[in-house]
Amino acid sequence: MSEYEWDRTTMAVVACALAGDSEGAVELLRPLPQRDTCHIAVRLAAMAADALITAAEDAGGDRAEALARWQQCILQHETEHSGEG
């Protein structure tokens, strides 16, 4: 799969997520080889990081603030889900 196709699939997965269609996103990724799925996951992470940095900058922060907020989200998620599974 070319970089263009990775980007195109990444954008389609984001569109599914925005529409609340997780099954649609799964169906887009299901037929792909693991290598392509990994590239798409990295692209999704980069897009999320850019959005978090932009949100932090809009609030007067910077990259360090975005990272601190993300770390707090991770800790909150772990606390909320500790003991499950």
C-alpha positions as CSV (number, residue, x, y, z in Angstrom):
1,M,0.0,0.0,0.0
2,S,1.4,3.4,-0.9
3,E,1.6,6.4,1.5
4,Y,-1.4,7.9,-0.4
5,E,-3.4,4.8,0.3
6,W,-2.4,4.8,4.0
7,D,-3.5,8.4,4.2
8,R,-6.7,7.8,2.4
9,T,-7.6,4.9,4.6
10,T,-6.6,6.8,7.7
11,M,-9.0,9.6,6.7
12,A,-11.7,7.1,6.1
13,V,-11.2,5.6,9.6
14,V,-11.4,9.1,11.1
15,A,-14.6,9.7,9.2
16,C,-16.0,6.5,10.7
17,A,-15.0,7.5,14.2
18,L,-16.6,10.9,13.8
19,A,-19.8,9.2,12.6
20,G,-19.7,6.8,15.6
21,D,-19.2,3.9,13.2
22,S,-16.6,1.7,14.9
23,E,-17.7,-1.3,12.9
24,G,-17.2,0.6,9.7
25,A,-13.6,1.4,10.8
26,V,-13.0,-2.2,11.6
27,E,-14.2,-3.3,8.2
28,L,-11.8,-0.8,6.5
29,L,-8.9,-2.3,8.5
30,R,-9.8,-6.0,8.6
31,P,-8.5,-6.9,5.1
32,L,-5.2,-5.1,5.4
33,P,-1.9,-6.7,6.2
34,Q,-0.5,-6.0,9.6
35,R,2.2,-3.7,8.2
36,D,-0.4,-1.4,6.6
37,T,-2.6,-1.5,9.7
38,C,0.5,-0.4,11.8
39,H,1.3,2.5,9.4
40,I,-2.4,3.6,9.7
41,A,-2.2,3.4,13.5
42,V,0.9,5.6,13.5
43,R,-0.8,8.1,11.2
44,L,-3.8,8.2,13.5
45,A,-1.6,8.8,16.5
46,A,0.2,11.6,14.7
47,M,-3.1,13.2,13.9
48,A,-4.3,12.9,17.5
49,A,-1.0,14.4,18.7
50,D,-1.4,17.4,16.3
51,A,-4.9,18.0,17.5
52,L,-3.9,17.8,21.2
53,I,-1.0,20.2,20.6
54,T,-3.3,22.6,18.7
55,A,-5.9,22.5,21.6
56,A,-3.1,23.2,24.1
57,E,-1.8,26.1,22.1
58,D,-5.3,27.5,21.7
59,A,-5.6,27.5,25.5
60,G,-2.2,29.2,25.8
61,G,-0.1,26.1,26.4
62,D,2.5,24.2,24.4
63,R,3.6,20.7,23.5
64,A,4.6,20.1,27.1
65,E,1.1,21.1,28.2
66,A,-0.4,18.8,25.6
67,L,1.7,15.9,26.9
68,A,0.8,16.6,30.5
69,R,-2.9,16.6,29.7
70,W,-2.6,13.4,27.7
71,Q,-0.7,11.7,30.6
72,Q,-3.5,12.8,32.9
73,C,-6.1,11.3,30.6
74,I,-4.1,8.0,30.7
75,L,-4.0,8.0,34.4
76,Q,-7.7,8.8,34.7
77,H,-8.5,6.0,32.3
78,E,-6.4,3.5,34.2
79,T,-8.0,4.6,37.5
80,E,-11.5,4.3,36.1
81,H,-10.8,0.8,34.6
82,S,-8.6,-0.7,37.3
83,G,-10.0,-4.0,38.5
84,E,-11.7,-4.7,35.2
85,G,-10.9,-7.7,33.1
